[in-house]
Amino acid sequence: MTNEWWRSAVIYQIYPRSFADASGDGVGDLAGITNRLDSLAHLGVDVVWLSPFMTSPQKDAGYDVADYRDVDPLFGTLEDFDAMLNRAHELGLKVIADLVPNHSSDQHPWFQEALAAAPGSVERARYMFREGRGETGELPPNNWESIFGGPAWTRVPDGQWYLHLFDSSQPDFDWSNEEVREEFRGILRFWLDRGVDGFRVDVAHGLVKAEGLPDYTPPADADSMGGAEPVPYWGQDGVHEIYRDWHKVLAEYEGDRVLCGEAWMPTVAEIANWVRPDEMHQSFNFPYLSSDWDAAELRTVIDESIEAFGSVGAPSTWVLSNHDVIRHATRLSLDEGTPQGHGIGPKTPNLPDEAAGLGRARAATTLMLALPGSAYVYQGEELGLPEAIDIPDEARQDPTWFRTNGERYGRDGCRVPLPWSVDGDSFGFSETGASWLPQPASWASYARDAQDGVEGSTLELYRSLLALRKEHALGTGSVSWLPSEDGVLALRNGDVTIIANVSGEPVALPEGRILAASGELDGGLVPADTTVWLG
């Protein structure tokens, strides 16, 4: 009988190039992660998930993979990976690897073979090559736009076009091809054999495209990874067959190996289709991540999440930040929503006050970690990091910035390297002081060593919450709502009462011992933007 650890785990996302740099080249690496794993064990998380570290030309920060069975030299070697994995397991941490099955790099040997081969060849059949429209095929096969801006098709010299839902350096695989499916079974087994505990699957709602590749124009305000209407390249039924097949591969291995899907579907009920018993084990709860800081909206999405995931026997997941969205210490205080992937920058109007944003973020996290299921924490949020806004134009690296000619800032602001220490040119990220993206000078106050052991710091709040979450078994509990005033959420999970004053008037604390509070209480009252746990 396995323990199904993934049902209540707190999973910490590491963005390798921005976590810790051991080599001194200004880019984070596997050895840097190994050196800092003790800090994550001390934080109290259960699992680390590593964003891509496989061989890549890094046109899209590793989400363009050229070799799925090796480590990019930027991050180290397979031996470095094994050392990191072994150290994590020694500390009681499980490790999830990022897998990118929708597309490869254009430097992948298969795509290079496809370019050298003729139309109709087996080499081209691994990717989405098509004839163009128009009298001489001069027009792309359809009107699809890239997620990063611009057309989703690029023409090759012999006249055919290939599909790339992301950058032109990221050609989409053709998942109707059995050779592609068998290749990925082998990739799964390669990393499972090395000991990984599972995979986070990038663009898990992609892979399969609608028959005939019909034209589609998304609404102007749609998130880049999916909208409220059917999209011919997202959420097609055929993806579920692929994950049932992968589920069988993972079942060959001991120890509850897991699949977690990045499926940007508009409702929790639709996302739950990815976690039926014979498919994935978890899928990110993007409706929760996308919710405004609004009590009624939050209560609705919490109820819908618990019901939808529970209806298929899966745990709900909860997440507030990741490497693709504006950090929630900033995002939750923005006056207007920003579509996923667009980002913000110095010219964005009505930017929030940093201190107010941090207070709201702490309250949101204190609510999230009280909910049953599995929670995701993005590196740096335990320090209270805001979005890095004032990145010079010449320093930006996100493909979105370049493909939209600077109209969208992209995701660089949430990917800036972490501050480990108050001192040093890169705040301890790299011994040489180098940093692949510039860090704001104000981040000295957020540095880990400035918060370590400091009562009331965001780091200590996270440690306390994670310890209490385990002690009171909140991850395996259930939610019971209590009467509350407008703008306030009151609930009970096991023996813990949670009061989240989202936007209401200050409310009196009920009877009970204060276990944790996201902010100062005013004379026994819980002010707005504050969450309290009571035992």
Residue pairs with C-beta under 8 A, 6 or more apart in sequence:
2 255
2 256
3 256
4 256
5 46
5 47
5 94
5 256
6 47
6 198
6 256
6 258
6 260
6 281
6 282
6 315
6 374
7 315
7 373
7 374
7 475
7 476
8 315
8 372
8 373
8 374
8 473
8 475
8 476
9 46
9 47
9 94
9 374
9 475
10 44
10 45
10 46
10 47
10 369
10 374
10 375
10 376
10 377
10 466
10 469
10 475
11 45
11 46
11 47
11 48
11 49
11 96
11 260
11 374
11 375
11 376
11 377
12 40
12 43
12 45
12 47
12 48
12 49
12 376
12 377
12 379
13 48
13 49
13 51
13 322
13 323
13 376
13 377
13 378
13 379
14 33
14 48
14 49
14 50
14 51
14 379
15 28
15 51
15 323
15 378
15 379
15 415
16 28
16 29
16 30
16 33
16 50
16 51
16 52
16 53
16 62
16 75
17 27
17 28
17 61
17 62
17 74
17 75
17 415
17 417
17 436
18 28
18 379
18 415
18 416
18 417
18 418
18 429
18 436
18 437
19 28
19 32
19 33
19 36
19 379
19 417
19 418
20 28
20 29
20 32
20 33
20 35
20 36
20 418
20 420
20 429
21 27
21 28
21 29
21 32
21 417
21 426
21 429
21 430
21 431
21 432
21 434
21 435
22 29
22 31
22 32
22 34
22 35
23 29
23 31
23 32
23 76
24 430
24 431
24 432
24 434
25 74
25 430
25 432
25 434
26 426
26 430
26 432
26 434
26 435
26 436
27 74
27 75
27 436
28 75
28 417
28 429
29 74
29 75
29 76
29 80
30 53
30 71
30 75
30 76
30 77
30 80
30 81
30 83
30 84
31 76
31 80
31 83
31 84
33 48
33 50
33 84
34 80
34 83
34 84
34 87
36 420
37 48
37 84
37 87
37 88
37 91
37 93
38 91
39 448
40 48
40 91
40 93
41 91
41 92
41 93
42 463
43 382
43 459
43 462
43 463
43 466
44 462
44 463
44 466
44 467
44 470
45 93
45 377
45 466
46 92
46 93
46 94
47 93
47 94
47 95
47 96
47 197
48 88
48 93
48 94
48 95
48 96
49 95
49 96
49 97
49 98
49 200
49 260
49 376
50 95
50 96
50 97
50 98
51 61
51 62
51 98
51 323
52 61
52 62
52 63
52 65
52 98
52 100
52 202
53 62
53 71
53 72
53 75
53 81
53 97
53 98
54 62
54 65
54 66
54 67
54 68
54 69
54 70
54 71
54 72
55 65
55 66
55 67
55 68
55 70
55 71
55 72
55 73
56 62
56 63
56 64
56 65
56 66
56 72
56 105
57 64
57 66
57 105
57 107
57 169
58 64
58 72
58 74
59 105
59 167
59 169
59 170
59 399
60 166
60 167
60 169
60 170
60 399
61 397
61 398
61 415
62 72
62 98
63 100
63 166
63 170
63 202
64 100
64 103
64 104
64 105
64 106
64 107
64 166
64 167
64 169
64 170
65 100
65 104
65 105
65 108
66 104
66 105
66 107
66 108
66 109
67 108
68 99
68 104
68 187
68 190
69 187
69 190
70 78
71 77
71 78
71 80
71 81
78 194
81 194
82 194
82 195
84 95
85 95
85 194
85 195
85 196
86 195
88 94
88 95
89 95
89 195
94 197
94 198
95 195
95 196
95 197
96 196
96 197
96 198
96 199
96 200
96 258
96 260
97 191
97 196
97 198
97 199
97 200
98 199
98 200
98 202
99 187
99 188
99 191
99 199
99 200
99 201
99 202
100 202
100 203
101 173
101 175
101 184
101 201
101 202
101 203
101 207
102 165
102 172
102 173
102 202
102 203
102 206
102 207
103 164
103 165
103 166
103 170
103 171
103 172
103 173
103 203
104 110
104 111
104 170
104 171
104 173
105 111
105 169
105 170
106 112
106 168
106 169
106 170
106 171
107 169
110 123
110 126
110 127
111 127
111 171
113 123
114 121
114 123
114 124
114 126
114 127
114 129
114 162
114 171
115 156
116 123
117 123
117 124
118 124
118 158
119 129
119 131
119 158
119 159
119 160
122 179
124 160
125 174
125 177
125 179
126 173
126 174
126 177
126 179
126 180
127 162
127 163
127 171
127 172
127 173
127 174
128 162
128 163
128 171
128 172
128 173
128 174
128 209
129 156
129 160
129 161
129 162
130 141
130 153
130 160
130 161
130 162
130 163
130 213
131 137
131 141
131 159
131 160
131 161
132 138
132 139
132 140
132 141
132 155
132 159
132 160
132 161
133 139
133 140
133 141
133 142
136 159
137 159
137 160
137 161
140 151
140 152
140 153
140 155
140 161
141 153
141 161
141 163
141 213
142 153
142 213
142 214
142 215
142 216
143 215
143 216
143 217
144 151
144 152
144 153
144 163
144 165
144 213
144 215
144 216
144 233
145 151
145 152
145 217
145 218
146 152
146 164
146 165
146 166
146 167
146 168
146 403
147 165
147 166
147 224
147 225
147 341
148 166
148 167
148 224
148 399
148 400
148 403
148 404
149 400
149 403
149 404
149 407
149 408
150 403
150 404
152 163
152 164
152 165
153 161
153 162
153 163
153 164
154 161
154 162
154 164
154 168
155 161
156 162
162 171
162 172
163 171
163 172
163 209
163 213
164 170
164 171
164 172
165 172
165 203
165 206
165 233
166 399
167 399
167 403
172 206
172 209
173 180
173 207
174 180
175 181
175 207
175 208
175 238
175 242
176 208
176 238
181 242
181 245
184 246
185 245
185 246
185 249
188 199
188 246
188 249
188 250
189 249
189 252
191 199
192 249
192 250
192 252
192 253
192 257
196 257
197 255
197 256
197 257
197 258
198 250
198 257
198 258
198 259
198 260
198 281
199 258
199 259
199 260
200 260
200 261
200 262
201 243
201 259
201 260
201 261
201 262
201 280
202 262
203 225
203 262
204 239
204 243
204 261
204 262
204 263
204 274
204 280
204 283
205 225
205 226
205 234
205 235
205 239
205 261
205 262
205 263
205 264
205 265
205 274
206 233
206 234
206 239
207 236
207 238
207 239
207 242
208 236
208 237
208 238
208 239
208 242
209 232
209 233
209 236
210 232
210 233
210 236
213 232
214 232
216 231
216 232
216 233
218 227
218 231
219 227
219 229
221 339
222 228
222 339
223 264
223 290
223 339
223 340
223 341
224 339
224 340
224 341
224 342
225 234
225 264
225 324
225 340
225 341
226 234
226 235
226 264
226 265
226 266
227 266
228 266
234 264
234 265
235 263
235 265
235 270
240 273
240 274
240 276
240 279
243 259
243 261
243 274
243 279
243 280
244 278
244 279
246 259
247 259
247 278
247 279
247 280
250 257
250 258
250 259
258 280
258 281
258 282
259 279
259 280
259 281
259 282
260 280
260 281
260 282
260 283
260 284
260 317
261 274
261 275
261 280
261 282
261 283
261 284
262 283
262 284
263 271
263 274
263 283
263 284
263 286
264 286
264 340
265 271
265 273
265 286
266 287
267 287
267 304
267 308
268 285
268 287
268 288
268 301
268 304
268 305
268 308
268 309
269 304
269 308
271 283
271 284
271 285
271 286
271 287
271 308
272 283
272 308
272 309
272 311
272 312
272 314
273 279
273 312
274 280
274 283
275 281
275 282
275 283
275 309
275 312
275 314
276 312
276 313
276 314
277 312
277 313
277 314
281 314
282 314
282 315
282 317
282 374
283 314
283 317
284 317
284 319
284 322
284 376
285 301
285 305
285 316
285 317
285 318
285 319
286 319
287 301
287 304
287 305
288 301
288 302
288 305
288 318
288 319
289 319
289 320
289 321
289 322
289 325
290 337
290 340
291 297
291 298
291 301
292 332
292 337
293 332
293 333
293 360
293 364
293 502
293 503
293 529
294 502
294 503
295 486
295 487
295 488
295 489
295 500
295 502
295 503
295 504
298 367
298 489
298 500
298 502
299 481
299 489
302 371
302 479
303 479
305 316
305 318
305 373
306 316
306 372
306 373
306 478
306 479
308 316
309 315
309 316
309 317
309 373
310 316
315 372
315 373
315 374
316 371
316 372
316 373
316 374
317 373
317 374
317 375
317 376
318 368
318 369
318 371
318 373
318 374
318 375
318 376
319 368
319 375
319 376
319 378
320 328
320 361
320 364
320 365
320 368
320 378
320 381
321 327
321 328
321 331
321 377
321 378
321 381
321 414
322 376
322 378
322 414
323 378
323 411
323 414
323 415
324 340
324 341
324 411
324 414
325 331
325 340
325 341
325 411
325 414
326 334
326 338
326 343
326 344
326 387
326 413
326 414
327 361
327 378
327 380
327 381
327 385
327 386
327 387
327 413
327 414
328 361
328 364
328 365
328 381
329 354
329 357
329 358
329 360
329 361
329 381
329 384
329 385
329 386
329 387
330 344
330 351
330 352
330 354
330 357
330 386
330 387
330 389
331 338
331 387
332 357
332 360
332 361
332 364
333 352
333 353
333 356
333 357
333 360
334 344
334 350
334 351
334 352
335 349
335 350
335 352
336 350
338 344
338 348
341 400
341 408
341 410
341 411
342 400
342 408
342 409
342 410
343 398
343 400
343 408
343 409
343 410
343 411
343 412
343 413
343 414
344 351
344 387
344 389
344 409
344 413
345 389
345 390
345 391
345 409
345 413
346 389
346 390
348 389
348 409
351 389
354 386
354 442
356 529
357 386
358 384
358 386
358 458
359 518
359 519
359 529
359 530
360 529
361 381
361 384
362 384
362 458
362 461
362 518
362 519
362 531
363 500
363 501
363 502
363 518
363 519
363 529
363 530
363 531
364 531
365 381
365 461
365 462
365 465
365 518
366 461
366 465
366 498
366 500
366 516
366 517
366 518
366 531
366 532
366 533
367 489
367 498
367 500
367 531
368 375
369 375
369 465
369 466
369 469
369 474
370 469
370 474
370 491
370 493
370 496
370 498
370 531
370 533
371 474
371 479
371 493
372 474
372 475
372 476
372 477
372 478
372 479
372 493
373 475
374 475
375 475
377 462
378 414
379 418
380 418
381 462
382 458
382 459
382 462
383 418
383 419
383 446
383 447
383 448
383 451
383 458
383 459
384 446
384 458
385 418
385 419
385 443
385 446
387 413
387 414
388 412
388 413
388 414
388 416
388 437
388 439
388 440
388 443
389 413
389 440
390 440
391 409
391 412
391 413
391 416
391 437
391 438
392 438
393 406
395 412
395 437
395 438
396 409
396 410
396 412
397 412
397 436
397 437
398 409
398 410
398 411
398 412
398 415
399 410
400 408
400 409
400 410
400 411
401 408
401 409
401 410
401 412
412 437
415 437
416 435
416 437
416 438
416 439
416 440
416 443
417 426
417 429
417 430
417 435
417 436
417 437
417 439
418 427
418 429
418 448
419 427
419 428
419 429
419 439
419 443
419 444
419 446
419 447
419 448
420 427
420 428
420 429
420 447
420 448
420 449
421 427
421 428
421 447
421 448
421 449
421 450
422 444
422 445
422 447
422 449
422 450
424 433
425 433
425 434
425 435
426 432
426 433
426 434
426 435
426 439
427 439
427 443
427 444
427 447
428 447
428 448
428 449
429 435
429 439
444 450
446 458
448 459
450 457
451 457
451 458
451 459
451 460
452 459
452 460
453 460
454 460
461 516
461 518
464 516
465 516
465 533
468 474
468 496
468 515
468 516
468 533
469 475
472 493
472 494
472 495
472 496
472 535
473 494
474 493
474 494
474 496
477 493
477 494
478 493
478 494
479 491
479 492
479 493
480 491
480 492
480 493
481 490
481 491
482 490
482 491
482 492
482 497
483 490
484 490
484 499
484 507
485 504
485 505
485 507
486 504
487 501
487 502
487 503
487 504
487 505
487 528
488 499
488 500
488 501
488 502
488 504
488 507
488 526
489 498
489 499
489 500
489 502
490 497
490 498
490 499
490 500
491 497
491 498
492 498
495 535
496 515
496 533
496 534
496 535
497 510
497 512
497 533
497 534
497 535
498 531
498 532
498 533
498 534
499 507
499 509
499 510
499 526
499 531
499 532
499 534
500 530
500 531
501 507
501 526
501 527
501 528
501 529
501 530
501 531
502 528
502 529
503 528
503 529
504 528
505 528
506 522
506 525
506 526
506 527
506 528
507 525
507 526
508 524
508 525
508 526
509 521
509 524
509 525
509 526
509 532
509 534
510 534
511 534
512 534
512 535
513 534
513 535
514 521
514 532
514 533
514 534
515 533
515 534
515 535
516 532
516 533
517 530
517 531
517 532
517 533
518 530
518 531
518 532
519 527
519 529
519 530
520 527
520 530
521 527
521 530
521 532
526 532
